[in-house]
Amino acid sequence: MTSKLSLVWLRRDLRLYDHAALATALGRDGVLQPVFIFDTDILASFSNPSDRRLSFIAATLSSIDSSLKTKGGRLLVLHGSAKELIPRLANKLGANFVCAAEDYEPVSRARDEAVAKQLAGICEVSFVKDQVIFAPCEVTKAKDDPYKVYTPYSRLWRSTLVPTSTAAYSMKDDGRYSDLCEKAKTEGFKVLDAGDPVALLAACGYHYKEDSLWPVTDARTRLSRFIKNAADDYGRGRDMVAEDGTSRLSPYLRFGLISVRECAHEALKAGADKWLSELIWREFYAMILYYFPESAQQEWNPKYRGVLDWSHNPEHLDAWKRGMTGYPMVDAAMRQLLAEGWMHNRARMVVASFLTKHLRIDWRLGEAHFAQLLMDYDMASNVGGWQWAASTGTDAQPYFRVFNPTLQSEKFDPNGDYIRKYVPELREVRSDVIHAPSKQKFKLNYPAPIVDHSSAREQAIAMFKTAG
Ligand SMILES: Cc1cc2nc3c(=O)[nH]c(=O)nc-3n(C[C@H](O)[C@H](O)[C@H](O)COP(=O)(O)OP(=O)(O)OC[C@H]3O[C@@H](n4cnc5c(N)ncnc54)[C@H](O)[C@@H]3O)c2cc1C
């Protein structure tokens, strides 16, 4: 072994191909040790010991570890506070270099700054762009003057794009991955067995559950299947909630099992322009959160801060969470979230609008519920999506445009297939009545609407008018 060692700290980039941090370390002399920290600072917000995201991460780490073994290396997985462990590990192993991908969330930025500070006297450190094509500060009106509207942002994003923006990193490793997992090298650290996801989670007090909905080996297959079967018709199919019209790649993008460069490259090659626009929305919201970190907690639009008269109705909130509002599309969507840890984008817009407008419940409560359950939970996109629906965000839905959940259902689930899939009480109901079953004479084991659409709409508009 040469004397030079690079530690590559994996976070939202859980893969071994087209990997900016690994490629950066491979570009230097010496060997590399990839490391992942089951970070207790992050885990503190996970209230469910069987959270499916933890199983997804554990299974991914196991698959990375298997691949590294074929290259003579191992993935080092530690449990504890990353802020404290990374500098201590670099010191203990005598690393010359620590590399990780940039993370733009407020808490992650603070953590990375703290780590960089502690590493200053120990070794070189570098954070490199990986999870986006363009970092927040790369697409702005002028230096640190961010766009607040999507269309001009996306125009500049597109005109800034050159072929190298989406080019994959070369990952030629020449057998330089190392295995520093043995006890003697890592004494004083809680090392988890990356090869065994069940034991790994158990050692931290969590339960592993195999998840057939989100196989960790599926990322690139999903991308090619989407490009082949659905990308051409995405402009229409993306809104049809019962169809396989979107890629369902969001959890894979969230944790970096797939490279966004590869996604954008394939989109450009296939002429999937509308789909590329969605990848740009993802970067737009990352940029918004970067420049307006307070928007994670507060209304992005200062005009609405502290002045909206939200309703405090725990029964309504509970009915919404359980999918028992009496509006079939809302209920199907909320139950899809509970069953799959994922929800179709059109359905997310409908349920978020329903919570904030029909029930006039604070968007933060909806955002927090999604944060607990979404496989793809990403603070920037979630806060962005919620504030869009609540009309408090940047480039948001105007407050007077209140989705009619029945019309949304008729339009985007015309046969009621989505409803039937998730709301078994309505499985036998005919397509022409399934969108508003309470209007029928026959009795169903399904709740009547908890609010009336027309009056709820009027009250929502009044709430915004009074505030603004
Ligand atoms: C209230 C609300 C909350 C949301 N919360 C999240 C969240 O926590 N995490 C998340 O990744 N997305 C979130 N979205 C955006 C969007 O719903 C999901 O990204 C999308 O449904 C994922 O499905 P897909 O992978 O099939 O998307 P596709 O349609 O195949 O799109 C490809 C990718 O583009 C990105 N993308 C698509 N639409 C959006 C969008 N509107 N905003 C930002 N990125 C987008 C995603 O990374 C997605 O995987 C939210 C939207 C709303 C309205």
The ligand as an SDF file (V2000), in Angstrom:
LIG
                    3D

 53 58  0  0  0  0  0  0  0  0999 V2000
  -46.4530   18.7300   -2.4000 C   0  0  0  0  0  0  0  0  0  0  0  0
  -45.2930   18.1300   -3.1710 C   0  0  0  0  0  0  0  0  0  0  0  0
  -44.2470   17.5400   -2.4920 C   0  0  0  0  0  0  0  0  0  0  0  0
  -43.1630   16.9800   -3.1980 C   0  0  0  0  0  0  0  0  0  0  0  0
  -42.1300   16.4110   -2.4920 N   0  0  0  0  0  0  0  0  0  0  0  0
  -41.0740   15.8940   -3.1580 C   0  0  0  0  0  0  0  0  0  0  0  0
  -39.9890   15.3190   -2.4490 C   0  0  0  0  0  0  0  0  0  0  0  0
  -39.9300   15.3020   -1.2230 O   0  0  0  0  0  0  0  0  0  0  0  0
  -38.9650   14.7700   -3.1750 N   0  0  0  0  0  0  0  0  0  0  0  0
  -38.9750   14.7750   -4.5420 C   0  0  0  0  0  0  0  0  0  0  0  0
  -38.0420   14.2470   -5.1600 O   0  0  0  0  0  0  0  0  0  0  0  0
  -39.9760   15.3520   -5.2290 N   0  0  0  0  0  0  0  0  0  0  0  0
  -41.0220   15.8960   -4.5890 C   0  0  0  0  0  0  0  0  0  0  0  0
  -42.0590   16.4540   -5.2960 N   0  0  0  0  0  0  0  0  0  0  0  0
  -41.9550   16.5440   -6.7680 C   0  0  0  0  0  0  0  0  0  0  0  0
  -42.5440   15.3710   -7.5480 C   0  0  0  0  0  0  0  0  0  0  0  0
  -43.8300   15.0800   -7.0950 O   0  0  0  0  0  0  0  0  0  0  0  0
  -41.7000   14.0990   -7.4990 C   0  0  0  0  0  0  0  0  0  0  0  0
  -40.3540   14.3980   -7.7800 O   0  0  0  0  0  0  0  0  0  0  0  0
  -42.1870   13.0930   -8.5350 C   0  0  0  0  0  0  0  0  0  0  0  0
  -43.5270   12.7610   -8.3000 O   0  0  0  0  0  0  0  0  0  0  0  0
  -41.3130   11.8560   -8.4960 C   0  0  0  0  0  0  0  0  0  0  0  0
  -41.8110   10.9000   -9.3760 O   0  0  0  0  0  0  0  0  0  0  0  0
  -40.9710   10.4160  -10.6200 P   0  0  0  0  0  0  0  0  0  0  0  0
  -39.6090   10.0200  -10.1880 O   0  0  0  0  0  0  0  0  0  0  0  0
  -41.7920    9.4000  -11.3220 O   0  0  0  0  0  0  0  0  0  0  0  0
  -40.8720   11.7490  -11.4540 O   0  0  0  0  0  0  0  0  0  0  0  0
  -40.6470   12.0250  -12.9980 P   0  0  0  0  0  0  0  0  0  0  0  0
  -41.8860   12.6730  -13.5040 O   0  0  0  0  0  0  0  0  0  0  0  0
  -40.1630   10.8510  -13.7110 O   0  0  0  0  0  0  0  0  0  0  0  0
  -39.5200   13.1610  -12.9720 O   0  0  0  0  0  0  0  0  0  0  0  0
  -38.1280   12.8480  -12.9530 C   0  0  0  0  0  0  0  0  0  0  0  0
  -37.4600   13.4620  -11.7680 C   0  0  0  0  0  0  0  0  0  0  0  0
  -37.5370   14.8760  -11.8130 O   0  0  0  0  0  0  0  0  0  0  0  0
  -37.6670   15.3880  -10.4890 C   0  0  0  0  0  0  0  0  0  0  0  0
  -38.9570   16.0760  -10.3770 N   0  0  0  0  0  0  0  0  0  0  0  0
  -40.0980   15.7830  -11.0320 C   0  0  0  0  0  0  0  0  0  0  0  0
  -41.0610   16.6680  -10.7220 N   0  0  0  0  0  0  0  0  0  0  0  0
  -40.5200   17.5290   -9.8510 C   0  0  0  0  0  0  0  0  0  0  0  0
  -41.0060   18.6720   -9.1620 C   0  0  0  0  0  0  0  0  0  0  0  0
  -42.2460   19.1330   -9.3210 N   0  0  0  0  0  0  0  0  0  0  0  0
  -40.1800   19.3090   -8.3170 N   0  0  0  0  0  0  0  0  0  0  0  0
  -38.9120   18.8900   -8.1350 C   0  0  0  0  0  0  0  0  0  0  0  0
  -38.3870   17.8170   -8.7660 N   0  0  0  0  0  0  0  0  0  0  0  0
  -39.1790   17.1540   -9.6120 C   0  0  0  0  0  0  0  0  0  0  0  0
  -37.6290   14.2030   -9.5460 C   0  0  0  0  0  0  0  0  0  0  0  0
  -36.3140   14.0380   -9.0960 O   0  0  0  0  0  0  0  0  0  0  0  0
  -38.0710   13.0710  -10.4430 C   0  0  0  0  0  0  0  0  0  0  0  0
  -37.6240   11.8050  -10.0200 O   0  0  0  0  0  0  0  0  0  0  0  0
  -43.1540   17.0220   -4.6110 C   0  0  0  0  0  0  0  0  0  0  0  0
  -44.2300   17.6260   -5.2890 C   0  0  0  0  0  0  0  0  0  0  0  0
  -45.2950   18.1670   -4.5790 C   0  0  0  0  0  0  0  0  0  0  0  0
  -46.4250   18.7990   -5.3350 C   0  0  0  0  0  0  0  0  0  0  0  0
  1  2  1  0
  2  3  1  0
  2 52  2  0
  3  4  2  0
  4  5  1  0
  4 50  1  0
  5  6  2  0
  6  7  1  0
  6 13  1  0
  7  8  2  0
  7  9  1  0
  9 10  1  0
 10 11  2  0
 10 12  1  0
 12 13  2  0
 13 14  1  0
 14 15  1  0
 14 50  1  0
 15 16  1  0
 16 17  1  0
 16 18  1  0
 18 19  1  0
 18 20  1  0
 20 21  1  0
 20 22  1  0
 22 23  1  0
 23 24  1  0
 24 25  2  0
 24 26  1  0
 24 27  1  0
 27 28  1  0
 28 29  2  0
 28 30  1  0
 28 31  1  0
 31 32  1  0
 32 33  1  0
 33 34  1  0
 33 48  1  0
 34 35  1  0
 35 36  1  0
 35 46  1  0
 36 37  1  0
 36 45  1  0
 37 38  2  0
 38 39  1  0
 39 40  1  0
 39 45  2  0
 40 41  1  0
 40 42  2  0
 42 43  1  0
 43 44  2  0
 44 45  1  0
 46 47  1  0
 46 48  1  0
 48 49  1  0
 50 51  2  0
 51 52  1  0
 52 53  1  0
M  END
$$$$
